[in-house]
Amino acid sequence: MNQPKHASSSPIEFIDLAAQRRRLGAQVDEAVLRVLSHGRYIMGPEVAQVEADLAAFCGASIVVGCASGTDALALVLMAKEVGPGDAVLCPSFTFAATAEVVAWVGATPVFVDVLPDTFNMDPASLRLGIERARQLKLRPVGVIPVDLFGQPADYDEIESICREQGLWMLSDAAQSFGANYRGRKVGTIGLATATSFFPAKPLGCYGDGGAIFTEDAALAEVLRSLRVHGQGQDRYDNVRIGMTGRLDSIQAAVLIEKLKIFEDEIERRNAVAARYNDALQDVAIVPRVQPDRSSVWAQYTIRIDPAKRAGMAEALKAKGIPTAIYYPKPVHQQTAYRRFPCVGNGLPVSDALGQEVISLPMHAYLEPELQDRIVDAVREALR
């Protein structure tokens, strides 16, 4: 007798970009060929087009495309002239790029803790972080909340603290573009929003890419200058210190086509996440989206007994099922960042999450029979 599909041991993709390509291949190929034909590979017409399309998608007034999500964050800090003596508050349970850009410009990242249910910045810890920065004679100037795994942070509360303390807020939406928060779309919240189009993101290109969203026209003008070496009237009129932070035309062309199916892919991701939650909630702590927001499920991450994590990962690997740990070590524990300050409690939630989290395959093309196979393997490993 043939085995059911979910009993197969053939490898499963953690993120199945090939399935998406089968859906969009012809359109993307034609879009790339148009760039090859006109030859404007840097800042070609596709860049302005994708900026307009992204703005229309989320309702932002202005979008500035750039070379990566990291550059998107850095460009905003450069435009705000953040530098030595300044402190920028960041969660520790995130990818290092969030804090990396603060150190790039000579400022000090101050690490705060996250909430155990959403994995996002804890507003109470943010208050402690601001106090800690001032105790160290630093000038708190801004906050970078991260929408981890696709769900927006508690923006109303964080924005309220920022207004009270005279700080700006830069939203790190590298994993959440396409989500909503209390009727507002990601990209329209705070001084600016930075996102990434790294291929593994929910909206990804075929290389590196990023964008900055803002309502501030003066800020956008500076951002456009900074991304091309600080140019003024032309590229040989350098009015400020900048970088090479441009989005190239081929990546913009890819994004134009992918954005056309993005809403459908978000719906599919949410269906996959709901199915996981129903099947795994009795054996693991499953992720929950707060009722006032949505998620694009950049990752599907559960929390389990730390003593079982390595064994579960090995058991799934033996069955052709990949897993990943985002993140095994919070940023404040990493060698390059240990010298930077944390709030006084040692960030216990971030420390605990680093030991408990494990992510399962998540993408818009995860068919039910493959998901059943993953679920069965997880349940067996945790039984």
VMD Tcl script that draws the C-alpha trace (Angstrom):
set ca {
  {0.00 0.00 0.00}
  {1.27 3.49 -0.83}
  {2.03 5.72 2.12}
  {-0.05 8.90 2.49}
  {1.71 12.03 1.31}
  {2.28 13.35 4.79}
  {4.21 10.18 5.69}
  {6.85 10.86 3.03}
  {10.40 11.71 4.05}
  {11.21 13.86 1.01}
  {12.65 17.23 2.09}
  {10.31 20.14 2.81}
  {11.37 23.69 2.04}
  {11.52 26.06 5.00}
  {10.53 28.92 2.67}
  {9.46 27.71 -0.77}
  {10.57 30.43 -3.18}
  {10.42 27.95 -6.05}
  {6.66 27.52 -5.58}
  {6.18 31.26 -5.82}
  {8.36 31.35 -8.91}
  {6.20 28.72 -10.57}
  {3.25 31.07 -10.06}
  {4.97 34.28 -11.16}
  {7.86 33.13 -13.32}
  {6.71 34.44 -16.69}
  {5.75 37.88 -15.35}
  {9.02 38.28 -13.45}
  {11.07 37.12 -16.44}
  {9.36 39.68 -18.66}
  {9.89 42.42 -16.07}
  {13.61 41.65 -15.79}
  {13.97 41.52 -19.58}
  {12.48 45.00 -19.80}
  {15.28 46.24 -17.56}
  {17.89 44.40 -19.61}
  {16.44 46.02 -22.73}
  {16.48 49.62 -21.53}
  {19.79 49.21 -19.66}
  {19.08 51.63 -16.81}
  {20.20 49.18 -14.15}
  {20.62 51.73 -11.35}
  {17.71 54.06 -10.46}
  {15.81 53.11 -13.61}
  {12.08 53.79 -14.04}
  {11.16 50.65 -12.09}
  {12.48 52.22 -8.89}
  {10.07 55.16 -9.05}
  {7.29 52.76 -10.05}
  {7.78 50.38 -7.13}
  {8.02 53.33 -4.73}
  {4.63 54.52 -5.98}
  {3.15 51.02 -5.82}
  {4.38 50.48 -2.26}
  {2.97 53.84 -1.19}
  {-0.40 52.98 -2.72}
  {-0.38 49.56 -1.06}
  {0.00 50.84 2.50}
  {-1.19 54.44 2.22}
  {2.15 56.09 2.97}
  {2.75 59.55 1.51}
  {6.37 58.92 0.51}
  {8.48 55.83 -0.13}
  {12.25 55.89 -0.68}
  {13.67 52.65 -2.05}
  {17.14 51.61 -0.92}
  {19.66 48.78 -1.10}
  {18.64 46.78 2.00}
  {16.61 46.82 5.17}
  {19.78 47.61 7.12}
  {20.47 50.61 4.89}
  {16.87 51.72 5.40}
  {17.44 51.92 9.15}
  {20.86 53.52 8.79}
  {19.69 56.18 6.35}
  {17.06 57.41 8.80}
  {19.62 57.63 11.62}
  {21.99 59.52 9.31}
  {19.20 61.90 8.27}
  {18.43 62.58 11.93}
  {22.17 63.22 12.52}
  {22.34 60.66 15.30}
  {25.88 60.36 16.65}
  {28.20 60.07 19.66}
  {26.52 60.77 23.00}
  {23.09 59.83 21.64}
  {21.18 56.76 22.81}
  {18.69 54.81 20.72}
  {16.45 52.28 22.47}
  {16.21 48.83 20.81}
  {14.81 45.44 21.77}
  {17.46 42.79 22.32}
  {15.38 39.92 20.95}
  {15.86 40.73 17.28}
  {18.37 40.44 14.46}
  {21.58 42.37 15.10}
  {20.95 44.89 12.29}
  {18.56 46.85 14.50}
  {21.36 47.74 16.92}
  {24.15 47.57 14.35}
  {23.05 50.74 12.58}
  {23.06 52.65 15.87}
  {26.66 51.66 16.49}
  {27.55 52.51 12.84}
  {26.75 56.17 13.40}
  {28.67 56.30 16.69}
  {25.63 56.33 18.97}
  {24.84 53.87 21.77}
  {22.16 51.20 21.46}
  {20.43 50.67 24.80}
  {18.76 47.27 24.98}
  {15.29 46.76 26.41}
  {13.20 43.64 26.93}
  {10.27 42.23 24.98}
  {6.85 40.83 25.81}
  {6.61 37.03 26.05}
  {3.40 36.73 24.01}
  {4.20 38.95 20.99}
  {8.04 38.93 21.15}
  {7.87 42.71 20.66}
  {9.22 45.63 22.70}
  {7.89 45.87 26.25}
  {6.80 49.49 26.85}
  {7.53 49.19 30.58}
  {11.07 48.07 29.79}
  {11.38 50.96 27.33}
  {10.73 53.40 30.17}
  {13.46 51.73 32.21}
  {15.80 51.91 29.23}
  {15.29 55.65 28.86}
  {16.09 56.10 32.56}
  {19.16 53.91 32.19}
  {20.44 55.95 29.26}
  {20.12 59.19 31.21}
  {21.85 57.65 34.22}
  {24.78 56.97 31.89}
  {24.78 60.63 30.77}
  {23.58 59.69 27.29}
  {20.96 61.66 25.33}
  {17.99 59.42 24.44}
  {16.89 60.58 20.98}
  {14.91 57.73 19.44}
  {13.32 54.32 19.70}
  {13.42 51.47 17.16}
  {10.64 48.97 17.93}
  {10.81 45.76 15.89}
  {7.73 43.98 14.54}
  {9.15 40.55 15.16}
  {7.97 37.62 13.04}
  {5.35 39.77 11.30}
  {3.16 41.24 14.10}
  {3.31 45.00 14.79}
  {4.58 46.20 18.14}
  {2.44 48.07 20.71}
  {2.74 51.30 18.79}
  {0.18 53.45 20.58}
  {1.88 52.90 23.92}
  {5.39 53.30 22.49}
  {4.41 56.45 20.58}
  {2.90 57.88 23.76}
  {6.18 57.33 25.63}
  {8.10 58.90 22.73}
  {5.91 62.02 22.77}
  {6.22 62.29 26.55}
  {10.02 61.92 26.42}
  {10.64 63.98 23.27}
  {11.90 61.05 21.17}
  {11.23 60.00 17.59}
  {10.15 56.47 16.64}
  {11.59 54.52 13.71}
  {9.60 51.34 13.04}
  {11.70 48.33 12.09}
  {9.21 46.52 9.86}
  {11.70 44.23 8.14}
  {9.37 41.32 8.95}
  {5.95 42.99 9.06}
  {5.29 44.97 5.89}
  {1.71 44.18 4.88}
  {0.39 43.97 8.45}
  {-2.08 46.30 10.18}
  {-2.19 47.93 13.59}
  {-5.47 49.35 14.93}
  {-6.65 50.39 11.49}
  {-3.26 51.73 10.39}
  {-1.09 49.88 7.92}
  {2.55 49.24 8.64}
  {4.42 51.99 6.81}
  {2.29 54.83 8.14}
  {3.35 54.76 11.81}
  {6.00 56.89 13.50}
  {8.60 59.25 12.04}
  {9.49 56.59 9.48}
  {9.23 52.87 8.81}
  {12.07 50.74 7.45}
  {11.50 47.42 5.73}
  {13.56 44.74 3.99}
  {13.02 42.92 0.72}
  {15.56 40.18 1.44}
  {14.40 37.09 -0.52}
  {13.14 35.26 2.59}
  {10.86 38.12 3.69}
  {7.11 37.92 3.05}
  {7.64 40.46 0.24}
  {11.11 39.69 -1.06}
  {13.09 40.42 -4.18}
  {15.82 38.28 -5.80}
  {18.68 39.94 -3.94}
  {18.98 42.69 -1.35}
  {16.54 45.56 -1.22}
  {14.72 47.80 1.22}
  {12.51 50.85 1.58}
  {11.73 53.72 3.92}
  {8.18 55.01 4.39}
  {7.46 58.45 5.81}
  {5.00 61.34 5.85}
  {7.83 63.85 6.28}
  {8.77 65.44 2.93}
  {11.85 67.19 4.33}
  {13.14 63.92 5.78}
  {12.53 62.16 2.45}
  {14.54 64.80 0.59}
  {17.52 64.15 2.86}
  {17.09 60.37 2.53}
  {17.18 60.58 -1.27}
  {20.39 62.59 -1.06}
  {22.03 60.26 1.45}
  {21.33 57.11 -0.57}
  {23.43 58.53 -3.45}
  {26.57 59.67 -1.59}
  {24.90 62.76 -0.16}
  {24.34 64.36 -3.56}
  {22.92 67.82 -4.04}
  {22.02 69.14 -7.50}
  {23.80 66.20 -9.11}
  {26.05 63.30 -8.16}
  {29.17 65.46 -8.24}
  {27.66 68.03 -5.86}
  {27.99 66.32 -2.48}
  {26.26 68.36 0.19}
  {26.39 65.76 3.00}
  {28.18 62.51 3.86}
  {26.13 59.69 2.39}
  {26.40 56.11 1.18}
  {25.69 53.88 -1.81}
  {22.22 52.91 -0.72}
  {20.28 52.66 -3.99}
  {17.70 50.02 -4.93}
  {18.64 48.60 -8.32}
  {16.18 48.42 -11.21}
  {16.06 44.62 -11.54}
  {15.10 44.19 -7.88}
  {12.47 46.90 -8.24}
  {11.07 45.11 -11.31}
  {10.78 41.86 -9.33}
  {9.01 43.64 -6.47}
  {6.49 45.28 -8.82}
  {5.32 41.83 -9.91}
  {5.41 40.26 -6.45}
  {3.41 43.09 -4.94}
  {0.51 42.24 -7.26}
  {-0.04 38.91 -5.47}
  {1.07 39.99 -2.00}
  {-2.41 40.36 -0.48}
  {-3.30 36.85 -1.59}
  {-0.05 35.50 -0.14}
  {-0.75 37.21 3.19}
  {-4.14 35.51 3.35}
  {-2.52 32.16 2.63}
  {0.11 32.71 5.33}
  {-2.60 33.48 7.87}
  {-4.45 30.30 6.93}
  {-1.25 28.27 7.45}
  {-0.65 29.93 10.83}
  {-4.24 29.30 11.98}
  {-3.93 25.65 11.02}
  {-0.65 25.31 12.93}
  {-2.17 26.95 16.01}
  {-5.17 24.63 16.02}
  {-2.96 21.57 15.70}
  {-0.16 22.48 18.12}
  {-1.70 24.56 20.91}
  {-1.91 21.58 23.26}
  {1.79 20.63 22.92}
  {3.54 24.02 22.63}
  {3.08 27.70 23.36}
  {1.85 28.89 19.98}
  {2.08 32.49 18.74}
  {-0.99 34.67 19.20}
  {-1.84 37.77 17.21}
  {-3.38 40.52 19.31}
  {-7.02 41.29 18.38}
  {-6.23 44.88 17.34}
  {-3.64 43.96 14.70}
  {-2.70 41.47 12.00}
  {0.46 39.59 11.10}
  {2.16 38.62 7.85}
  {3.85 35.65 9.55}
  {7.42 36.18 8.46}
  {8.12 33.24 10.76}
  {5.93 30.78 12.59}
  {7.62 30.43 15.99}
  {6.56 28.26 18.91}
  {7.94 28.09 22.44}
  {8.80 24.73 23.97}
  {10.70 23.26 26.93}
  {14.37 24.16 26.30}
  {15.36 20.60 27.23}
  {13.34 19.30 24.26}
  {14.38 21.81 21.58}
  {17.54 20.16 20.25}
  {15.88 16.76 20.20}
  {12.85 18.07 18.35}
  {15.01 19.78 15.75}
  {16.98 16.56 15.16}
  {13.83 14.45 14.98}
  {12.30 16.74 12.36}
  {15.55 16.94 10.40}
  {15.62 13.14 10.18}
  {12.20 13.34 8.52}
  {13.23 15.96 5.99}
  {11.64 18.85 7.90}
  {13.80 21.94 8.49}
  {13.53 24.17 11.54}
  {15.30 27.37 12.55}
  {15.95 29.29 15.75}
  {15.29 33.03 15.64}
  {17.16 33.92 17.81}
  {19.33 31.60 19.92}
  {21.23 34.49 21.46}
  {19.68 37.94 22.09}
  {21.76 40.81 20.76}
  {22.89 41.97 24.20}
  {24.57 38.58 24.73}
  {26.52 38.67 21.48}
  {30.23 39.41 21.53}
  {30.09 42.61 19.51}
  {27.30 44.11 21.64}
  {28.09 43.10 25.21}
  {29.67 46.47 25.92}
  {26.41 48.33 25.31}
  {23.98 48.99 28.18}
  {20.78 47.12 29.04}
  {18.01 47.97 31.41}
  {18.87 46.90 34.93}
  {16.92 43.63 35.10}
  {19.14 41.75 32.63}
  {16.34 41.26 30.05}
  {14.91 38.00 31.46}
  {12.24 37.55 28.77}
  {14.73 37.90 25.93}
  {17.09 35.50 27.69}
  {14.32 32.93 28.17}
  {13.00 33.20 24.63}
  {16.45 32.53 23.25}
  {16.29 29.11 24.93}
  {12.66 28.28 24.07}
  {11.87 29.38 20.52}
  {11.91 27.26 17.39}
  {10.44 28.14 14.00}
  {8.65 25.80 11.59}
  {8.35 26.03 7.80}
  {6.13 28.99 6.85}
  {5.22 30.31 3.43}
  {2.17 30.98 1.29}
  {2.47 27.70 -0.63}
  {2.61 25.23 2.27}
  {-0.01 22.70 1.21}
  {-2.17 21.00 3.88}
  {-0.63 17.55 3.36}
  {2.87 18.93 3.93}
  {1.68 20.88 6.96}
  {0.08 17.70 8.36}
  {3.43 15.98 8.02}
  {5.15 18.78 9.94}
  {2.48 18.80 12.64}
  {2.65 15.03 13.09}
  {6.43 15.18 13.46}
  {6.28 18.02 16.01}
  {3.63 16.27 18.07}
  {5.57 13.02 18.06}
  {8.80 14.79 19.09}
  {7.09 16.64 21.96}
  {4.91 13.75 23.13}
}
mol new
graphics top color blue
foreach p $ca { graphics top sphere $p radius 0.5 }
foreach p [lrange $ca 0 end-1] q [lrange $ca 1 end] { graphics top cylinder $p $q radius 0.2 }
display resetview
